[in-house]
Amino acid sequence: MTKSVAVIGGGPAGMMAAEHLAGKGHRVTVYDAMPTVGRKFLLAGKSGLNITHAEDYARFVTRYGAANDRLRPVLDLMTPEAIRVWAAGLGTETFVGSSGRVFPKVMKASPLLRAWLKRLEGMSVTILTRHRWTGFDADALLFDTPDGPKRVTADATLLALGGASWPKLGSDAVWVPLLEAEGIDIAPLRPANCGFDCDFSESFDTRFSGQPVKSVKATSEAGTTQGEFVISRGGIEGSLIYAHSAALRDALDRDGHAELMLDLAPGRTVEKLTADLTRQDHKSSLSTRLKKAANLDGVKVALLREVNPAANQSEAKALANLIKALPLSVTRPRPIAEAISTAGGVALDAIDHRFMLTARPGTFVSGEMLDWEAPTGGYLLTACFATGIAAASGIDLWLDGSKG
């Protein structure tokens, strides 16, 4: 018998669940508060939609920190290769970039989203926009709509409302107090894959804000990675920083301070740098000596001076050590609204193996609402797709108890 399912949230997790449920013969309605669905998905595609990652799968499934064990069987439901096949079925061919990240060949999200919505329409999935979920009324769902308040009943409900990053695109976390009122455990929402503030001087900020710092190694409790970052107004951001953001954020929460150790000259040893610096004319400026001996550009030299104003008086070996291990302190994460993603959310202990809330049978949760986080690189989107499939499978099982 056909059952009705309300999917609240028109992002990747919600729409993937809707596709799966409609394929099982259920009557699916997707509700979204925004004028159109998939807004954050489209934003992610502005610089090239990083849909998943092609690294060895055994390594891929370790990218989710404390949630690794819980997410491993979920990721098996929608592996990176399965995502590429799914995208191809929608007319979007993908390729693997030099970093292992997977992108559509058109480097845009909009063609994939249009084809996806056309498929959902062909599967009789109803999408209702400008429908903001405002809570429960016994077994019913309450919405604010352009036509006034609406009360909806469904045989099952999936919540896929996202986290708290980029609230202008719909992920505004207004669901937190609504679920807490139901006695559901919510881990505090925190910024993930975010930039950080630093106590830079006004002169450094003014001169170097917006400039990239290229070919750098960074070390924190998260390990050592190489890449680049950007000096932002009052701080730092970029892919290299995002790789360490969870470790830096947690250190700030735990200890009240955190620092990122920077190697400004990867590939050069302290001994080599010391020898090259020793040969420089001590009457030359620090910038000239560092350019000739270590090939450091202006922003790296300025960053070194900003962190250690006495660098100009340092002996060659001390200066070489500073180049190889520059301790950059961060003071706080940037606001959660600016973050790429969110840590925290519905505790994994609050859902059962079907992704159903134990405190509210018939209501399921997926996507970034759940308490997990991952680095950028396609891992976030893959887990949103996979948890959407997992929750949809759980709904299908729950609606038909005979399936086990």
LUMTINU-798899 format. One line per 10 residues: number of its first residue (from 0); their letters; for each residue x, y, z of N, C-alpha, C, O. Coordinates in steps of 0.2 Angstrom, whole numbers. Layout:
NUM) A) X:Y:Z:X:Y:Z:X:Y:Z:X:Y:Z  ...
//
This chain:
0) MTKSVAVIGG) 4:-6:0:0:0:0:4:6:0:9:7:4  3:11:-4:7:17:-5:6:21:2:1:22:5  12:23:4:12:27:11:14:34:9:18:35:4  13:39:13:15:46:12:21:48:16:21:46:22  26:51:14:32:53:17:33:61:16:33:63:10  34:64:22:35:71:21:43:72:22:46:70:27  46:75:17:53:76:18:54:84:19:52:88:15  57:86:25:57:93:26:65:95:25:69:93:29  66:99:20:72:101:18:74:99:11:74:93:10  75:103:6:77:102:-1:84:102:-2:86:105:-8
10) GPAGMMAAEH) 88:100:2:95:100:0:97:93:-2:93:89:-4  104:91:-3:106:85:-6:103:79:-2:101:74:-5  103:79:5:101:73:9:94:72:8:91:67:7  90:78:8:82:77:7:80:75:1:76:70:0  83:78:-5:81:76:-11:84:69:-13:80:65:-17  90:67:-11:92:60:-12:87:55:-8:85:50:-11  85:56:-2:80:52:1:73:52:-3:70:47:-3  71:58:-5:65:58:-9:65:54:-15:60:50:-17  71:54:-19:72:50:-25:71:42:-23:68:38:-26  75:40:-18:75:33:-15:68:31:-13:65:26:-15
20) LAGKGHRVTV) 64:35:-9:58:33:-7:52:33:-13:48:29:-13  53:38:-17:48:38:-23:50:31:-27:45:28:-30  56:29:-28:58:23:-31:55:17:-28:54:12:-31  53:17:-21:50:12:-18:43:12:-18:39:8:-15  40:17:-22:33:17:-22:29:22:-17:23:22:-17  33:25:-13:29:30:-8:28:36:-11:31:39:-16  23:40:-8:20:46:-11:24:51:-7:23:52:-1  29:55:-10:34:59:-7:32:67:-8:31:69:-14  32:71:-3:32:78:-3:38:81:0:39:80:6  41:85:-4:47:89:-1:45:96:1:42:99:-3
30) YDAMPTVGRK) 46:98:7:45:105:10:51:109:11:56:106:14  51:115:8:57:119:9:55:126:11:50:129:8  59:129:15:57:136:17:59:141:12:56:147:12  64:140:8:66:145:3:62:145:-3:58:140:-4  63:150:-7:59:150:-14:61:145:-19:56:143:-23  67:142:-18:69:136:-23:73:132:-18:76:133:-13  73:125:-21:77:120:-17:85:120:-19:86:123:-25  89:117:-15:96:116:-17:100:122:-18:105:123:-21  99:127:-14:102:134:-14:110:133:-12:114:136:-15  111:130:-6:118:129:-4:121:124:-9:127:125:-10
40) FLLAGKSGLN) 118:119:-12:121:115:-17:123:119:-23:129:118:-26  119:124:-25:121:128:-31:127:133:-29:132:134:-33  127:135:-23:133:139:-21:139:135:-21:144:138:-23  139:129:-18:145:125:-18:148:124:-25:154:123:-26  143:124:-30:145:123:-37:148:129:-41:150:129:-47  148:135:-38:150:141:-41:157:141:-43:159:143:-48  162:138:-38:169:137:-40:170:130:-42:176:128:-42  165:126:-45:166:119:-47:164:115:-42:167:114:-36  158:111:-43:155:107:-38:160:101:-36:160:96:-41  162:101:-30:166:95:-28:162:90:-25:160:90:-20
50) ITHAEDYARF) 160:85:-30:154:81:-28:156:75:-24:152:72:-20  163:72:-24:165:67:-20:173:67:-21:176:71:-23  176:61:-18:183:61:-19:185:54:-21:182:49:-19  190:53:-25:192:47:-28:198:43:-25:200:39:-27  200:46:-19:205:42:-15:203:35:-13:197:33:-14  208:31:-11:206:24:-9:201:24:-4:201:27:1  196:19:-6:190:19:-1:191:18:6:188:21:10  196:14:7:198:12:14:200:18:18:199:19:24  204:23:14:206:29:17:200:34:18:199:38:22  196:34:12:190:39:12:185:38:18:183:43:21
60) VTRYGAANDR) 184:32:20:179:31:26:182:33:33:179:32:38  188:35:33:191:37:39:191:44:40:194:47:45  188:48:36:188:55:36:183:59:40:182:65:41  179:55:44:173:57:48:174:57:55:170:58:59  181:57:58:182:58:65:179:53:69:178:47:68  175:56:74:172:52:80:166:48:77:164:43:80  164:50:71:158:47:68:160:41:63:155:38:60  166:40:62:168:35:57:165:28:58:162:26:53  164:25:64:161:19:64:154:19:63:152:14:60  151:24:65:143:24:63:142:26:56:137:23:53
70) LRPVLDLMTP) 146:30:53:145:31:46:148:26:41:145:26:35  152:22:43:155:17:38:150:13:34:150:13:28  145:10:38:140:6:34:136:10:30:133:8:25  135:16:32:131:21:28:134:23:22:131:23:16  140:24:22:144:26:16:144:21:11:144:22:5  144:14:13:143:9:9:137:9:4:137:6:-1  132:12:7:126:13:3:126:18:-3:123:17:-8  131:22:-3:132:27:-8:139:29:-8:141:35:-6  143:25:-11:150:26:-12:152:31:-17:148:33:-21  158:34:-16:160:39:-21:159:36:-28:157:40:-33
80) EAIRVWAAGL) 161:30:-30:159:28:-37:152:27:-38:150:29:-44  148:26:-33:141:26:-35:138:33:-36:133:33:-40  141:38:-33:139:45:-34:141:47:-41:137:50:-44  146:44:-44:148:46:-51:144:43:-56:142:46:-61  142:37:-54:137:33:-58:130:37:-58:127:37:-63  128:38:-52:122:42:-52:122:49:-55:117:50:-59  127:52:-55:128:59:-58:128:58:-66:124:61:-70  131:52:-68:131:51:-75:124:49:-78:122:51:-84  120:46:-74:113:44:-75:109:51:-76:104:50:-80  111:56:-73:108:62:-74:111:67:-80:110:73:-80
90) GTETFVGSSG) 116:64:-84:119:67:-89:125:71:-87:127:76:-91  127:70:-81:133:74:-79:139:70:-78:140:66:-73  144:70:-83:150:66:-83:155:70:-78:155:76:-77  159:66:-74:163:69:-70:170:67:-71:172:62:-75  175:70:-68:182:69:-69:186:70:-62:183:73:-58  192:66:-62:195:67:-56:201:72:-56:205:71:-61  201:77:-52:206:82:-52:213:80:-50:213:74:-47  218:84:-50:225:82:-48:225:80:-40:229:76:-38  220:83:-36:220:82:-29:216:76:-27:216:74:-21  213:73:-32:209:67:-31:201:69:-30:197:65:-30
100) RVFPKVMKAS) 200:75:-30:193:78:-29:189:77:-36:192:77:-41  183:75:-36:179:73:-41:174:79:-43:171:82:-38  174:81:-49:170:87:-51:166:85:-58:168:81:-61  160:89:-59:157:88:-65:162:91:-71:165:96:-69  162:88:-77:166:91:-82:164:98:-84:168:102:-86  157:100:-83:155:106:-84:157:111:-78:156:117:-79  159:109:-73:161:113:-67:156:117:-64:157:122:-61  150:115:-65:144:118:-62:139:114:-59:139:108:-60  135:116:-54:130:112:-51:123:113:-54:119:108:-54  122:118:-58:115:119:-60:113:114:-65:107:112:-65
110) PLLRAWLKRL) 117:112:-70:114:107:-75:112:100:-71:107:97:-73  116:98:-66:114:92:-62:108:93:-58:104:89:-58  107:99:-55:101:100:-51:95:100:-55:90:98:-53  96:104:-61:90:104:-66:88:97:-68:82:95:-68  93:93:-70:91:86:-72:88:82:-66:84:78:-67  91:83:-60:88:79:-54:81:81:-52:77:77:-51  79:88:-53:73:90:-51:68:87:-57:62:85:-55  70:87:-63:66:84:-68:65:76:-67:59:74:-68  70:73:-64:69:66:-63:64:65:-57:59:61:-57  64:69:-52:60:69:-46:53:70:-48:48:67:-46
120) EGMSVTILTR) 52:75:-53:45:77:-56:42:71:-59:37:69:-59  47:67:-63:44:61:-67:43:56:-62:39:51:-64  45:56:-56:44:51:-51:38:53:-47:36:49:-42  35:58:-48:29:61:-45:30:63:-38:26:63:-33  36:66:-37:38:69:-31:36:76:-31:37:80:-35  32:78:-26:29:85:-25:34:89:-21:36:87:-16  36:95:-24:40:100:-20:36:106:-19:34:109:-23  36:108:-12:32:114:-10:38:118:-7:40:117:-2  39:124:-10:43:129:-7:40:134:-3:33:134:-3  43:139:0:41:144:5:36:140:10:31:143:12
130) HRWTGFDADA) 38:134:12:35:131:17:40:130:23:44:125:23  39:134:28:44:134:34:41:129:39:36:131:42  45:124:41:42:120:46:43:123:53:48:126:54  38:123:57:38:127:63:37:122:69:36:124:75  36:115:68:36:111:74:31:105:73:28:104:68  29:102:79:25:97:79:18:99:82:18:103:87  13:96:80:6:96:84:4:89:85:0:86:80  6:85:90:4:78:91:8:75:85:14:75:84  4:71:81:7:67:75:7:71:69:9:69:64  5:78:69:5:82:63:11:87:63:15:88:68
140) LLFDTPDGPK) 13:89:57:18:94:56:15:101:54:10:101:51  18:106:57:16:113:56:20:117:52:26:116:52  17:120:47:21:124:42:18:132:42:12:133:42  23:136:41:21:143:39:21:143:31:27:142:29  16:145:28:16:146:21:14:152:18:11:156:22  14:154:12:12:160:9:4:161:10:1:166:10  1:155:11:-6:155:12:-8:154:19:-14:153:21  -4:155:24:-5:155:31:-3:148:34:0:144:30  -4:147:40:-2:141:43:-5:135:40:-11:135:38  -1:129:40:-4:123:37:-2:117:42:3:117:45
150) RVTADATLLA) -7:113:42:-6:107:47:-6:101:42:-10:100:38  0:97:42:1:91:38:2:85:42:5:85:47  -1:79:39:0:73:42:3:68:37:1:69:31  8:64:39:11:59:34:12:53:38:12:53:44  13:48:35:15:41:38:22:41:41:23:37:45  26:45:38:33:46:40:36:52:39:34:55:34  41:55:42:44:61:41:51:61:41:54:57:46  54:64:37:62:64:37:64:72:37:61:76:33  68:73:42:70:80:43:77:80:40:82:76:42  78:85:36:85:86:32:86:93:31:86:96:26
160) LGGASWPKLG) 86:97:37:86:104:37:93:107:37:94:113:38  98:103:37:105:106:37:107:108:43:104:107:49  113:112:44:116:114:50:115:121:51:109:124:50  120:125:52:119:132:54:123:137:49:124:143:50  127:134:45:131:138:40:127:141:34:123:137:32  129:147:32:126:150:27:118:150:28:114:148:23  116:153:33:109:153:35:104:157:29:98:155:29  107:162:26:103:165:20:101:160:15:97:162:11  105:154:15:103:149:9:98:144:12:96:139:9  96:145:19:91:140:21:93:136:27:89:134:31
170) SDAVWVPLLE) 100:135:28:102:131:34:103:136:40:109:138:42  98:137:43:98:142:49:97:139:56:97:143:61  96:133:56:96:129:63:90:131:67:91:130:73  85:134:64:79:135:69:76:129:71:71:129:76  78:123:69:75:117:71:78:115:78:75:110:81  83:118:80:86:116:86:82:116:92:81:111:96  79:122:94:74:122:99:68:118:98:65:115:103  66:117:92:60:113:91:61:105:93:57:102:96  67:103:92:69:96:93:70:95:101:69:90:104  74:100:103:75:100:111:69:100:115:69:97:120
180) AEGIDIAPLR) 64:103:112:57:103:116:54:96:116:50:95:120  56:92:111:54:85:111:59:80:115:58:74:115  64:83:119:68:79:123:74:76:119:76:71:121  75:79:113:80:76:109:87:79:110:88:85:110  92:75:111:99:77:113:102:80:107:103:77:101  104:87:107:107:90:102:114:93:104:115:96:109  119:90:101:126:93:102:127:100:100:124:101:94  130:105:104:130:112:101:133:112:94:138:109:93  130:117:90:132:118:84:138:122:84:138:128:87  143:120:80:150:124:80:152:125:73:150:121:69
190) PANCGFDCDF) 156:130:71:158:131:64:163:125:62:167:123:67  163:123:56:168:118:54:170:120:47:166:123:43  176:118:45:179:120:39:178:128:38:175:131:34  181:131:43:181:138:44:187:142:44:192:139:45  187:149:43:193:153:44:194:154:52:189:153:56  199:158:53:200:160:60:203:167:61:206:169:56  201:170:66:204:177:68:211:176:71:212:171:74  215:181:69:222:181:72:223:189:74:220:193:71  227:190:79:229:196:81:234:200:77:239:202:79  232:201:71:237:204:66:236:212:67:231:214:70
200) SESFDTRFSG) 242:215:66:242:222:66:238:225:61:237:222:56  236:232:62:232:235:57:236:236:50:233:235:45  242:237:51:246:238:45:247:232:41:247:232:35  248:226:44:248:220:41:242:218:37:241:216:32  236:219:41:229:218:39:228:222:32:226:219:27  230:228:33:228:233:27:232:231:21:229:231:15  238:229:22:243:228:16:242:221:13:242:221:7  240:216:17:241:209:14:234:206:14:233:200:12  229:209:17:222:206:17:220:204:9:220:208:5  218:197:8:216:195:2:222:192:-2:221:189:-7
210) QPVKSVKATS) 228:192:1:234:189:-3:235:182:-1:234:180:5  236:177:-6:237:170:-4:244:169:-2:249:172:-4  245:164:3:251:162:5:252:155:2:249:150:4  256:154:-3:257:148:-7:262:143:-4:267:145:-1  262:137:-6:267:132:-5:269:132:3:275:134:4  265:130:7:266:130:14:264:123:17:259:120:15  268:121:22:265:115:26:263:118:33:266:122:36  257:115:35:254:117:41:254:111:46:252:105:43  255:112:52:255:106:57:251:108:63:251:114:66  246:104:65:242:104:71:241:98:74:244:93:72
220) EAGTTQGEFV) 236:97:78:234:90:81:231:86:76:230:80:76  229:89:70:226:86:64:231:82:60:230:78:56  238:84:61:243:81:57:246:87:53:246:93:55  250:85:48:253:89:43:251:89:36:250:83:33  249:95:33:246:95:26:250:101:23:252:105:26  250:100:16:253:105:12:248:108:8:244:105:5  249:115:6:244:118:2:245:126:2:251:128:3  239:129:2:240:137:3:234:139:6:229:136:7  234:145:9:229:149:12:229:156:10:233:158:7  224:160:13:223:167:11:223:171:18:220:169:23
230) ISRGGIEGSL) 227:177:17:226:181:23:220:185:22:219:189:17  215:184:27:209:187:26:209:193:31:214:194:35  204:197:31:203:203:35:203:201:42:198:198:45  209:202:46:209:200:53:211:193:54:210:191:60  212:189:49:214:182:50:216:178:44:219:181:40  214:172:44:217:167:39:211:162:37:206:161:41  211:160:31:206:156:28:208:152:22:214:154:20  205:147:20:207:144:14:208:136:15:207:134:21  209:132:10:208:125:10:213:122:15:212:117:19  219:125:16:224:123:21:222:124:28:223:119:32
240) IYAHSAALRD) 219:129:29:216:131:36:210:126:37:210:124:43  206:125:32:200:121:34:202:114:36:199:111:40  208:111:33:210:105:35:212:104:42:212:99:45  213:110:45:215:110:52:210:113:57:211:114:63  204:115:54:200:119:58:197:116:64:196:119:69  195:109:63:192:105:69:197:105:75:195:106:80  204:104:73:209:103:78:210:110:81:210:110:88  210:115:78:211:122:80:205:124:85:206:127:90  199:123:82:193:125:86:193:121:92:191:124:98  194:114:92:194:110:98:199:112:103:198:112:109
250) ALDRDGHAEL) 205:114:101:210:117:105:208:123:109:210:124:115  205:128:105:203:134:108:197:133:113:198:136:119  193:128:112:188:126:117:191:123:123:189:124:129  196:119:122:199:115:127:204:119:132:204:119:138  208:123:128:214:126:131:214:134:131:217:137:135  209:136:127:209:144:127:214:147:122:214:153:121  218:142:119:223:145:114:224:139:109:223:133:111  227:141:103:228:136:98:233:140:93:233:146:92  238:136:91:242:138:86:243:133:80:243:127:81  245:136:74:246:132:68:254:133:67:256:139:66
260) MLDLAPGRTV) 257:128:66:264:128:65:265:128:57:263:123:54  268:133:55:269:134:48:276:133:45:281:135:48  277:129:40:284:128:37:283:132:30:280:130:26  287:138:30:286:142:25:290:140:19:290:143:13  295:135:20:299:133:14:299:125:14:305:123:15  294:122:12:294:115:12:299:113:7:300:116:1  302:107:8:307:104:4:314:107:5:319:104:2  315:112:9:322:114:11:323:113:19:318:113:23  329:110:20:330:108:27:333:114:31:335:119:28  333:114:38:336:119:42:343:120:40:345:126:40
270) EKLTADLTRQ) 346:115:39:354:115:38:355:119:31:359:123:31  351:117:26:352:121:20:350:128:20:354:132:18  345:130:24:343:137:25:348:141:29:350:146:27  351:137:34:356:141:38:362:142:34:364:148:34  364:138:30:370:139:26:368:144:21:373:149:19  363:144:17:361:149:12:360:156:16:362:161:13  357:157:22:356:163:25:363:166:27:364:172:27  368:161:29:374:163:32:378:167:26:382:171:28  377:165:20:381:168:14:378:175:12:381:178:8  372:177:15:369:183:13:373:189:16:376:188:22
280) DHKSSLSTRL) 373:195:13:376:201:15:371:203:21:365:205:20  374:204:27:370:206:33:368:213:33:364:215:36  371:217:28:369:224:27:362:224:23:359:229:23  361:219:20:355:218:16:348:218:20:349:216:26  343:220:17:337:220:21:335:213:22:337:208:19  330:211:27:328:205:29:324:202:23:325:196:21  320:206:19:317:204:13:321:201:8:320:196:5  327:205:7:331:203:2:335:196:3:336:192:-1  337:196:10:340:190:12:336:184:12:338:178:9  330:184:14:325:179:14:323:177:6:322:171:5
290) KKAANLDGVK) 323:182:2:321:181:-5:327:177:-8:325:172:-12  333:179:-7:338:175:-10:340:169:-7:342:164:-11  339:168:-1:341:162:3:336:157:3:337:151:3  330:159:4:324:154:5:318:155:0:313:151:0  319:160:-5:314:161:-10:307:163:-7:302:161:-10  307:166:-2:301:169:2:299:175:-2:303:180:-3  292:175:-3:289:181:-6:287:186:-1:288:185:5  284:192:-3:283:197:2:278:195:7:279:197:13  273:192:6:268:190:11:271:185:16:269:186:22  275:181:14:278:176:19:283:180:23:283:178:29
300) VALLREVNPA) 287:184:20:292:188:24:288:192:29:290:193:35  282:196:27:278:200:31:275:196:37:275:198:43  273:190:35:270:185:40:275:183:46:274:183:52  281:182:43:286:180:48:288:186:53:289:185:59  288:192:50:289:198:54:284:199:59:285:201:65  278:198:56:272:199:61:272:194:67:270:197:72  273:188:66:274:183:71:280:184:76:279:184:82  285:186:73:291:187:77:295:194:74:299:194:70  293:199:78:296:206:76:303:206:76:306:211:73  306:202:80:314:202:81:317:198:76:323:197:76
310) ANQSEAKALA) 314:195:71:317:191:66:323:194:62:327:191:61  322:201:61:328:204:58:335:204:62:340:204:58  334:203:68:340:202:72:343:195:73:348:194:77  339:190:71:340:183:72:346:181:68:348:183:63  350:176:72:356:173:68:353:168:63:347:167:63  357:166:58:355:162:53:351:156:55:346:154:52  354:152:60:351:146:62:344:147:65:339:144:64  344:152:69:337:154:72:332:156:67:326:154:68  334:160:62:330:162:57:328:156:53:322:156:51  332:152:51:330:145:47:325:141:51:320:139:48
320) NLIKALPLSV) 326:141:58:321:137:62:315:140:62:309:137:62  315:147:62:308:151:62:305:150:55:299:149:55  308:150:50:305:148:43:302:142:43:297:141:40  305:137:46:303:130:46:298:128:51:294:123:50  297:132:56:292:131:61:290:138:64:292:140:69  285:141:60:283:148:62:276:147:66:271:144:63  276:148:73:270:147:77:265:153:76:266:158:79  260:151:72:255:156:71:249:155:76:245:150:75  247:160:80:242:159:85:235:161:82:235:166:78  230:157:83:223:159:81:219:161:87:220:158:93
330) TRPRPIAEAI) 215:166:87:211:168:93:204:165:93:201:164:99  201:164:88:194:162:88:192:160:81:195:162:76  187:155:80:185:153:73:180:159:71:178:163:75  180:160:64:175:164:61:168:162:63:167:156:65  163:167:63:156:165:65:154:159:61:156:158:55  149:155:64:147:149:61:143:151:54:143:147:50  140:157:53:136:158:47:141:159:41:139:158:36  148:160:43:153:160:37:156:154:36:159:153:31  155:149:40:158:142:39:155:138:33:150:139:31  160:134:31:157:130:25:152:125:28:148:123:24
340) STAGGVALDA) 153:122:34:149:117:36:149:118:44:151:122:47  145:113:47:144:113:54:145:107:58:144:101:55  148:108:64:149:102:68:144:102:73:141:107:74  142:96:76:137:96:81:130:94:78:130:93:72  125:94:81:118:92:79:115:87:83:117:86:88  110:84:80:107:78:83:112:73:85:115:70:80  112:71:91:117:66:93:115:59:90:109:57:89  121:56:88:120:49:85:116:44:89:113:39:87  117:45:96:114:41:100:106:42:101:103:38:104  104:47:98:97:49:98:93:46:92:87:46:92
350) IDHRFMLTAR) 97:42:88:93:39:82:95:32:82:100:30:85  91:28:80:92:20:80:95:19:73:97:23:69  96:12:72:100:10:66:96:12:59:99:12:54  90:14:60:86:16:54:86:24:53:83:26:48  90:27:57:90:34:57:84:37:60:82:43:58  80:34:64:74:36:67:75:39:74:79:36:77  72:44:75:73:47:82:69:42:87:63:41:86  73:40:92:70:35:97:65:39:101:60:35:104  66:45:102:61:49:106:54:51:102:49:53:105  55:50:95:49:51:91:48:47:85:50:48:80
360) PGTFVSGEML) 45:41:87:45:36:81:41:38:75:36:42:76  44:37:69:41:39:63:44:45:60:43:48:55  49:48:64:52:54:62:60:52:62:63:50:66  63:54:56:69:52:54:74:58:53:71:63:51  80:57:53:85:63:52:91:61:48:93:55:48  93:66:43:98:64:39:102:70:38:100:76:39  108:70:34:112:75:32:116:79:38:118:76:43  117:85:37:121:89:41:117:91:48:120:94:52  111:89:49:108:90:55:111:85:60:111:87:66  114:80:58:117:75:63:124:77:65:127:81:62
370) DWEAPTGGYL) 126:74:71:132:76:74:138:72:71:140:67:73  140:75:65:146:72:62:149:78:58:146:83:57  156:78:56:159:83:52:164:79:48:167:74:50  166:83:43:172:80:38:175:86:35:172:92:35  181:85:33:185:90:29:181:91:22:177:87:20  183:97:19:181:98:12:185:93:8:190:90:10  183:93:2:186:88:-3:181:83:-6:183:78:-9  174:84:-5:169:79:-7:166:75:-2:161:71:-3  170:75:4:167:71:10:161:73:12:156:69:14  160:80:13:153:82:16:147:80:11:142:78:14
380) LTACFATGIA) 148:81:5:142:80:1:141:73:0:135:71:0  146:69:0:145:61:0:141:59:6:137:55:5  143:61:12:140:59:18:132:62:18:128:58:21  131:67:15:124:70:15:120:65:10:114:63:12  123:64:4:119:59:0:118:52:3:113:49:3  123:50:7:123:43:10:118:43:15:114:38:16  118:48:20:113:48:25:106:49:23:102:46:26  106:52:17:99:53:14:96:46:12:91:44:13  101:42:9:99:35:7:98:31:13:93:27:13  102:31:18:101:27:24:94:29:28:91:24:30
390) AASGIDLWLD) 93:35:28:86:37:32:80:35:27:75:32:30  81:35:21:75:33:16:74:26:17:69:23:17  80:22:17:80:15:18:76:13:25:72:8:25  78:17:30:75:16:36:68:17:36:64:13:40  66:22:33:59:24:32:55:18:29:49:16:31  58:16:23:55:10:20:54:4:24:48:1:24  59:3:28:58:-3:32:53:-2:38:49:-6:39  53:4:41:48:5:46:41:5:43:36:3:47  40:8:37:33:8:35:31:1:33:24:0:32  35:-4:32:33:-10:30:37:-15:35:42:-18:33
400) GSKG) 34:-16:41:38:-20:46:39:-27:44:44:-30:47  36:-30:38:37:-36:36:44:-37:33:47:-42:32  48:-31:31:54:-31:28:60:-33:33:65:-33:31  58:-33:39:64:-34:44:66:-28:48:70:-29:52
//
